């Protein structure tokens, strides 16, 4: 199997200084892509990703930008194109939570989550598509690839997390609408929807054996995912091996979306 299936291509991964984003950036680099590692606050984590990518033999830079701000997004894409010439792959990963019971959720909490999780993906996708169209076909099967990081909560309601669930439901229909509109231009758009993945943001849900056992009740496959599970999926969706996959959400969730509460007939 060709482990440099993305050689000669450049990827930009948002929110790539830790967790799923960092794993995706490193996996894309290991597959031969140049990688732009975006971060908002964790510069140390971003530079760790850059170093890992360079050790794998690819080129990488770290770029600070708040994806909810158009001027910062535009500056990030400008730096990426100035450094690597163009862009072939966008992994729209940056996302966060600001949880609260619905009646206590502030407008600031709502706007903050929607701004990063949904508006951020819109701004980055728009900038990427403009670059794909400017550059034109360059020897690959598609003009460009966009991978949106969604969640099982594009499908599963999540009480106490209304802003987050709404943002991921929005990502789902944004992705599908973009796929419908951009497909004729040979731009592929898909989503990855992680389930329970061991990342720093949800450490309390899996760190102790008791917590992990509670979590496993929601996972028919009976293991909690690793960030590498998502990185591998991102590489595949960015490669020509998935060239006919378009407008699809790939759930990487050990079966969490199978309504495991019905395992015993409900």
For each residue, the residues with C-beta under 8 A, 3 or more apart:
1:
2: 5
3: 30 31 32
4: 7 31 32
5: 2 31 32 235 239 240 241
6: 9 11 28 31 32 33 89 235 238 239
7: 4 31 32 33
8: 32 139
9: 6 32 33 34 88 89 140 238
10: 33 34 35 36 80 84 85 86 87 88 89
11: 6 25 28 33 34 35 36 87 88 89 90 91 238
12: 35 36 38 76 77 80 87 89 90 91 124 128
13: 16 21 24 25 28 35 36 37 38 91 93
14: 21 38 65 67 90 91 92 93 94 120 124
15: 21 38 39 40 67 93 94 95
16: 13 21 22 24 25 35 37 38 39 46 49 91 93
17: 21 22 37 39 40 41 42 43 44 45 46 48 49 62
18: 21 22 42 45 199 200
19: 22 23 197 199 200 201 227
20: 23 24 93 149 194 197 199 227 230 231
21: 13 14 15 16 17 18 24 25 38 91 93 94 149
22: 16 17 18 19 25 26 37 45 48 49 227
23: 19 20 26 27 227 228 230 231
24: 13 16 20 21 27 28 91 93 230 231 234
25: 11 13 16 21 22 28 29 35 37 49 53 60 91
26: 22 23 29 30 49 52 53 56 231
27: 23 24 30 31 228 231 232 234 235
28: 6 11 13 24 25 31 33 35 53 89 91 231 234 235 238
29: 25 26 32 33 34 35 52 53 54 56 58 60
30: 3 26 27 53 56 58 235
31: 3 4 5 6 7 27 28 235 238 239
32: 3 4 5 6 7 8 9 29 57 58
33: 6 7 9 10 11 28 29 58 88 89 238
34: 9 10 11 29 58 59 60 84
35: 10 11 12 13 16 25 28 29 49 50 53 58 59 60
36: 10 11 12 13 60 61 63 76 79 80 83 84 87
37: 13 16 17 22 25 46 49 50 53 60 61 62 63
38: 12 13 14 15 16 21 46 62 63 64 65 67 76 94
39: 15 16 17 42 43 45 46 62 63 64
40: 15 17 64 65 66 67 94
41: 17
42: 17 18 39 45 46
43: 17 39 46 47 62 64
44: 17 47 48
45: 17 18 22 39 42 48 49
46: 16 17 37 38 39 42 43 49 50 62 64
47: 43 44 50 51 62
48: 17 22 44 45 51 52
49: 16 17 22 25 26 35 37 45 46 52 53 60 62
50: 35 37 46 47 53 54 60 61 62
51: 47 48 54 55
52: 26 29 48 49 55 56
53: 25 26 28 29 30 35 37 49 50 56 58 59 60
54: 29 50 51 57 58 59 60
55: 51 52
56: 26 29 30 52 53
57: 32 54
58: 29 30 32 33 34 35 53 54
59: 34 35 53 54 84
60: 25 29 34 35 36 37 49 50 53 54
61: 36 37 50 79 80 83
62: 17 37 38 39 43 46 47 49 50
63: 36 37 38 39 76 79 80
64: 38 39 40 43 46
65: 14 38 40 69 72 73 75 76
66: 40 69 72 116
67: 14 15 38 40 72 73 94 116 120 121 123 124
68: 115 116 119 120 123
69: 65 66 72 73
70: 73 74 123
71: 74 75
72: 65 66 67 69 75 76
73: 65 67 69 70 76 77 120 123 124 127
74: 70 71 77 78 127
75: 65 71 72 78 79
76: 12 36 38 63 65 72 73 79 80
77: 12 73 74 80 81 87 124 127 128 131
78: 74 75 81 82
79: 36 61 63 75 76 82 83
80: 10 12 36 61 63 76 77 83 84 87
81: 77 78 84 85 86 87 131
82: 78 79
83: 36 61 79 80
84: 10 34 36 59 80 81 87
85: 10 81
86: 10 81 131 135 138
87: 10 11 12 36 77 80 81 84 90 128 131 132 144
88: 9 10 11 33 138 140 144 145
89: 6 9 10 11 12 28 33 144 145 146 147 238
90: 11 12 14 87 124 125 128 144 145 146 147
91: 11 12 13 14 16 21 24 25 28 147 149 234 238
92: 14 120 121 124 125 146 147 148 149
93: 13 14 15 16 20 21 24 149
94: 14 15 21 38 40 67 116 117 120 121
95: 15 116 117 120 149 151 167
96: 112 113 116 117
97: 113 161 164 201
98: 109 112 113 163 164
99: 160 161 164
100: 104 105 106 109 160
101: 104 105 160
102: 105 159 160 162
103:
104: 100 101
105: 100 101 102 109 110 162 163
106: 100 109 110
107: 110 111
108: 111 112
109: 98 100 105 106 112 113 163
110: 105 106 107 113 114 162 163
111: 107 108 114 115
112: 96 98 108 109 115 116 163
113: 96 97 98 109 110 116 117 163 164 167
114: 110 111 117 118 119 163 166 167 170
115: 68 111 112 118 119 120
116: 66 67 68 94 95 96 112 113 119 120
117: 94 95 96 113 114 120 121 164 167 168 170 171
118: 114 115 121 122 167 170 171 174
119: 68 114 115 116 122 123
120: 14 67 68 73 92 94 95 115 116 117 123 124
121: 67 92 94 117 118 124 125 148 171 174
122: 118 119 125 126 174
123: 67 68 70 73 119 120 126 127
124: 12 14 67 73 77 90 92 120 121 127 128
125: 90 92 121 122 128 129 146 148 174 178 189
126: 122 123 129 130
127: 73 74 77 123 124 130 131
128: 12 77 87 90 124 125 131 132 144 146
129: 125 126 132 133 144 146 182 187
130: 126 127 133 134
131: 77 81 86 87 127 128 134 135 144
132: 87 128 129 135 143 144 185 187
133: 129 130 136 143 185
134: 130 131
135: 86 131 132 138 143
136: 133 143
137: 140 143 186
138: 86 88 135
139: 8
140: 9 88 137 143 240
141: 186 240 243
142: 145 186 187 188 240 243
143: 132 133 135 136 137 140 185 186 187
144: 87 88 89 90 128 129 131 132 187 188
145: 88 89 90 142 187 188 189 190 237 238
146: 89 90 92 125 128 129 175 178 187 188 189 190
147: 89 90 91 92 190 191 192 234 237 238
148: 92 121 125 171 174 175 189 190 191 192
149: 20 21 91 92 93 95 171 191 192 194
150: 154 168 171 172 175 191 192 193 249
151: 95 154 164 168 171 193 194
152: 155 156 193 194 195 251 253 256 257
153: 156 157 158 161 164 165 168 169
154: 150 151 168 169 171 172 191 193 249
155: 152 172 193 257
156: 152 153 165 256 257
157: 153 165
158: 153 161 162 164 165
159: 102 162
160: 99 100 101 102
161: 97 99 153 158 164 165
162: 102 105 110 158 159 165 166
163: 98 105 109 110 112 113 114 166 167
164: 97 98 99 113 117 151 153 158 161 167 168
165: 153 156 157 158 161 162 168 169
166: 114 162 163 169 170
167: 95 113 114 117 118 163 164 170 171
168: 117 150 151 153 154 164 165 171 172 193
169: 153 154 165 166 172 173
170: 114 117 118 166 167 173 174
171: 117 118 121 148 149 150 151 154 167 168 174 175 191
172: 150 154 155 168 169 175 176 191 249
173: 169 170 176 177
174: 118 121 122 125 148 170 171 177 178
175: 146 148 150 171 172 178 179 189 190 191 247 249
176: 172 173 179 180 247
177: 173 174 180 181
178: 125 146 174 175 181 182 189
179: 175 176 182 183 188 189 190 246 247
180: 176 177 183 247
181: 177 178
182: 129 178 179 185 187 189
183: 179 180 186 187 188 189 246 247
184:
185: 132 133 143 182
186: 137 141 142 143 183
187: 129 132 142 143 144 145 146 182 183
188: 142 144 145 146 179 183 242 243 245 246
189: 125 145 146 148 175 178 179 182 183 246 247
190: 145 146 147 148 175 179 237 242 245 246 247 248 249 250
191: 147 148 149 150 154 171 172 175 248 249 250
192: 147 148 149 150 230 233 234 237 249 250 252
193: 150 151 152 154 155 168 249 250 251 252 253 257
194: 20 149 151 152 197 225 229 230 252 253
195: 152 219 225 251 252 253 254 256 257
196: 202 205 206 215 218 219 224 225 253 254 256
197: 19 20 194 202 224 225 226 227 229 230
198: 202 203 206 224 225 226 227
199: 18 19 20 202 203 227
200: 18 19 203
201: 19 97
202: 196 197 198 199 205 206
203: 198 199 200 206 207
204: 207 211
205: 196 202 211 214 215
206: 196 198 202 203 211 212 215 224
207: 203 204 211 212
208: 211 212
209: 212 213
210: 213 214
211: 204 205 206 207 208 214 215
212: 206 207 208 209 215 216 224
213: 209 210 216 217
214: 205 210 211 217
215: 196 205 206 211 212 218 219 224
216: 212 213 219 222 223 224
217: 213 214 260
218: 196 215 256 260
219: 195 196 215 216 222 223 224 253 254 255 256 260
220: 254 255 256 258 260 263
221: 254 255
222: 216 219 254
223: 216 219 254
224: 196 197 198 206 212 215 216 219 254
225: 194 195 196 197 198 229 230 252 253 254
226: 197 198 229
227: 19 20 22 23 197 198 199 230 231
228: 23 27 231 232
229: 194 197 225 226 232 233 252
230: 20 23 24 192 194 197 225 227 233 234 252
231: 20 23 24 26 27 28 227 228 234 235
232: 27 228 229 235 236
233: 192 229 230 236 237 250 252
234: 24 27 28 91 147 192 230 231 237 238
235: 5 6 27 28 30 31 231 232 238 239
236: 232 233 239 241 242
237: 145 147 190 192 233 234 242 245 250
238: 6 9 11 28 31 33 89 91 145 147 234 235 242
239: 5 6 31 235 236 242
240: 5 140 141 142 243
241: 5 236
242: 188 190 236 237 238 239 245
243: 141 142 188 240
244:
245: 188 190 237 242 248 250
246: 179 183 188 189 190
247: 175 176 179 180 183 189 190
248: 190 191 245
249: 150 154 172 175 190 191 192 193
250: 190 191 192 193 233 237 245
251: 152 193 195 256 257
252: 192 193 194 195 225 229 230 233
253: 152 193 194 195 196 219 225 256 257
254: 195 196 219 220 221 222 223 224 225
255: 219 220 221 258 260
256: 152 156 195 196 218 219 220 251 253 260
257: 152 155 156 193 195 251 253
258: 220 255
259: 262
260: 217 218 219 220 255 256 263
261: 266
262: 259 265 266
263: 220 260
264:
265: 262
266: 261 262
